[in-house]
Amino acid sequence: MNLLLFEPAETAADVIVVRDRRARHIREVLRAVAGARLRAGIVRGPIGAAEVVAIDDDAVALRFTPEAEPPAPLPIDLVLAVPRPKVLRRVVQAAAAIGVRRIDLVNAWRVDKSYFGSARLAEGSLAEDVRLGAEQGATTWLPAIEIHPRLMPFLDAHATARPARHTLCAHARAGAVELERAYAPGTRDDAALAIGPEGGWIERELDSFVARGWSIVSLGAPILRVEAAVVSALAQLALLRRLAGTS
């Protein structure tokens, strides 16, 4: 936990009292004592410092002082074919840590249909993973996350409901363009990035993406597992954005 997160409602009081896993982390991992100052923030709000007012075996009392504006999310929407449940948790946490704007979980031909019955897709479980990722990445932005059992209706709705300047579908396919050609260094526009399941998108799905204006992009020569592909793609996009004015 690199950032202690408070819900907005918790900060209505002058002193915030926590009794959940945050309190355990403060006691057992940070080994904080009264008077300690911890890095903290409000969900989708400012970052600041939380002073430990009192601490015991049951609860931790803190006083939060905002110090900086909330960090802006990376203006990238992640479209992810639902992976294996144990992989899903790691991927969602990693994407939230990096600070994506939102996450859409979609179906695909190579997605095992049993995944949609997993407890990992429950609203509470996904919310916990998003929060854990934000705490790790030290961001107060918690991306919205939505599940779409059918891919084609999602693609049709996406163009009008959440249009992005760049729509990128990653796939190790002959003819795919390098990511930096579809999203040039220094680009500041928002984007949607689609990552397929283990084994990749099937040709019919790729054709459907292309028909709706998505670019099929390559992340490089290696063929990556889902969790590695997500981190690699998001890191490359973040780097390409930072290259503005450096050439």
C-alpha positions in Angstrom: 0.0 0.0 0.0 1.9 3.1 -1.3 -1.1 5.3 -0.8 -3.7 5.2 2.0 -7.1 5.7 0.3 -10.1 7.3 2.0 -13.7 7.4 0.7 -15.0 11.0 0.3 -17.6 10.3 2.9 -15.0 9.3 5.5 -13.3 12.7 5.3 -16.5 14.5 6.4 -15.2 14.1 10.0 -12.2 15.9 11.3 -10.7 12.6 12.5 -11.0 9.5 10.3 -11.2 6.2 12.2 -10.4 3.0 10.2 -10.8 -0.6 11.5 -10.3 -2.6 8.3 -7.3 -3.9 6.4 -6.0 -0.3 6.2 -5.6 -0.3 10.0 -3.9 -3.7 10.0 -1.5 -2.4 7.3 -0.7 0.7 9.3 0.0 -1.3 12.4 1.7 -4.4 11.1 3.4 -3.3 7.9 4.1 0.4 8.3 4.5 0.0 12.1 3.3 3.5 12.5 2.9 5.3 15.9 1.0 8.3 17.0 2.4 11.4 15.2 3.5 9.5 12.1 2.5 11.1 8.7 1.4 8.7 6.0 0.9 9.4 2.3 -2.8 9.4 1.7 -5.6 10.5 -0.7 -9.3 10.7 -1.3 -10.8 8.4 -4.0 -10.8 10.5 -7.2 -9.7 13.4 -5.1 -6.6 15.1 -3.8 -3.5 13.6 -2.4 -2.0 14.7 0.9 -0.9 13.5 4.3 -2.7 11.5 7.0 -1.3 12.1 10.5 -1.8 9.2 13.0 -3.8 10.7 15.9 -4.2 7.5 17.9 -3.6 3.8 17.3 -4.5 0.6 19.2 -5.3 -3.0 18.5 -8.8 -2.2 17.2 -8.6 1.0 15.2 -6.4 3.8 13.8 -7.5 7.4 14.0 -6.1 9.8 11.4 -6.3 13.4 10.4 -6.1 14.0 6.6 -4.7 17.2 5.1 -5.0 17.6 1.3 -1.8 18.9 -0.4 -2.0 18.4 -4.1 -4.6 18.1 -6.9 -5.7 14.5 -7.8 -3.4 12.9 -10.4 -5.1 12.7 -13.8 -5.7 9.2 -15.2 -3.9 7.9 -18.2 -6.5 8.7 -20.9 -6.5 5.1 -22.1 -9.6 2.8 -21.9 -8.5 -0.8 -21.6 -10.7 -3.3 -23.4 -9.8 -6.8 -22.1 -11.0 -10.2 -23.1 -11.8 -11.9 -19.8 -8.8 -14.0 -18.8 -8.5 -16.9 -16.4 -9.9 -15.8 -13.0 -6.5 -15.8 -11.2 -5.0 -13.8 -14.0 -7.9 -11.4 -14.0 -7.1 -10.2 -10.5 -3.5 -9.4 -11.4 -4.3 -7.7 -14.6 -7.0 -5.5 -13.1 -4.7 -4.5 -10.3 -1.9 -3.7 -12.7 -4.1 -1.6 -15.0 -5.4 0.3 -12.0 -1.9 0.9 -10.7 -0.8 2.3 -14.1 -3.9 4.6 -13.9 -6.1 3.7 -16.9 -9.3 5.7 -17.3 -11.6 2.7 -17.4 -11.7 -1.1 -18.0 -14.2 -2.9 -20.2 -14.2 -6.7 -19.8 -15.5 -8.4 -22.9 -16.2 -11.9 -24.3 -14.3 -13.5 -27.2 -14.3 -16.8 -29.0 -11.3 -18.1 -27.0 -12.7 -17.0 -23.6 -13.8 -20.0 -21.6 -17.5 -19.4 -20.9 -17.1 -20.6 -17.3 -15.0 -17.5 -16.6 -18.2 -15.4 -16.6 -19.4 -17.4 -13.6 -16.3 -16.7 -11.5 -16.5 -15.0 -8.2 -13.6 -12.8 -9.5 -16.1 -11.0 -11.8 -18.4 -10.1 -8.8 -18.8 -6.4 -8.4 -17.2 -6.4 -4.9 -14.2 -8.4 -6.0 -13.5 -6.2 -9.0 -13.9 -3.1 -6.8 -11.4 -4.5 -4.4 -8.9 -5.3 -7.1 -9.2 -1.8 -8.6 -8.6 -0.3 -5.2 -5.6 -2.5 -4.4 -4.1 -1.5 -7.8 -4.6 2.2 -7.1 -3.0 1.9 -3.7 0.0 0.2 -5.2 0.3 2.8 -8.0 -0.2 5.7 -5.6 -3.1 7.2 -7.5 -6.5 8.3 -6.3 -8.1 7.5 -9.6 -10.2 4.3 -9.5 -11.2 3.3 -13.1 -14.8 2.4 -13.8 -15.1 -1.3 -14.8 -17.9 -2.9 -16.8 -18.6 -6.4 -18.1 -19.8 -7.1 -21.6 -20.9 -10.7 -22.3 -21.1 -10.1 -26.0 -18.2 -8.5 -28.0 -20.0 -7.3 -31.2 -22.7 -5.2 -29.4 -20.0 -3.7 -27.3 -18.0 -2.7 -30.3 -21.0 -1.2 -32.0 -21.9 0.8 -28.9 -18.4 1.9 -28.2 -18.1 4.0 -31.3 -20.9 6.3 -30.1 -21.0 5.9 -26.3 -17.2 6.3 -25.7 -15.5 7.4 -28.9 -11.7 7.6 -28.7 -9.4 9.4 -31.1 -7.3 6.2 -31.4 -8.7 2.7 -31.2 -6.0 0.1 -31.1 -6.4 -3.7 -31.1 -3.2 -5.6 -30.1 -2.5 -8.9 -31.9 0.5 -10.8 -33.2 -0.8 -10.9 -36.7 0.9 -10.6 -40.1 0.2 -7.1 -41.3 -0.2 -5.5 -37.9 1.4 -2.1 -37.7 3.9 -1.2 -35.0 2.2 0.5 -32.1 4.3 3.6 -32.5 3.0 4.0 -36.1 -0.6 3.9 -35.0 0.0 6.1 -31.9 2.9 8.3 -32.9 5.5 9.5 -30.3 4.2 12.7 -28.7 0.6 11.9 -29.3 -1.6 13.3 -26.5 -4.9 12.1 -27.7 -7.0 9.6 -25.8 -7.2 6.0 -26.9 -8.9 2.6 -26.5 -6.7 -0.4 -26.3 -8.0 -4.0 -26.8 -6.1 -7.0 -25.5 -7.3 -10.5 -26.5 -7.5 -13.7 -24.6 -4.7 -16.3 -24.4 -4.4 -17.5 -28.0 -5.4 -14.1 -29.3 -8.4 -12.9 -31.2 -9.7 -15.1 -34.0 -9.7 -13.7 -37.6 -13.5 -13.0 -37.6 -13.1 -10.8 -34.4 -10.1 -9.0 -35.9 -12.1 -8.3 -39.1 -14.9 -6.9 -36.9 -12.5 -4.6 -35.1 -11.1 -3.4 -38.5 -14.6 -2.9 -39.9 -15.3 -0.5 -37.0 -12.2 1.5 -37.5 -9.8 -0.1 -35.1 -6.1 -0.4 -36.0 -4.5 -3.9 -35.5 -1.2 -3.2 -33.8 1.9 -5.1 -32.8 3.6 -4.8 -29.4 6.8 -6.2 -30.7 8.2 -9.6 -31.7 7.6 -11.6 -28.5 4.2 -13.3 -28.1 3.1 -12.4 -24.6 0.7 -13.8 -22.1 -2.3 -11.6 -21.3 -0.9 -10.0 -18.1 2.4 -9.3 -19.8 0.7 -7.9 -22.9 -1.4 -5.5 -20.8 1.5 -4.1 -18.9 3.7 -3.9 -22.0 1.1 -2.1 -24.1 0.1 0.4 -21.4 3.8 1.1 -20.6 4.5 1.7 -24.3 1.6 4.0 -24.7 2.6 6.0 -21.6 6.1 6.3 -22.9 4.9 7.4 -26.4 2.8 10.1 -24.7 5.9 11.3 -22.7 8.0 11.7 -25.9 6.2 14.9 -26.8 8.8 17.5 -27.8 11.8 15.2 -27.3 12.6 14.6 -30.9 
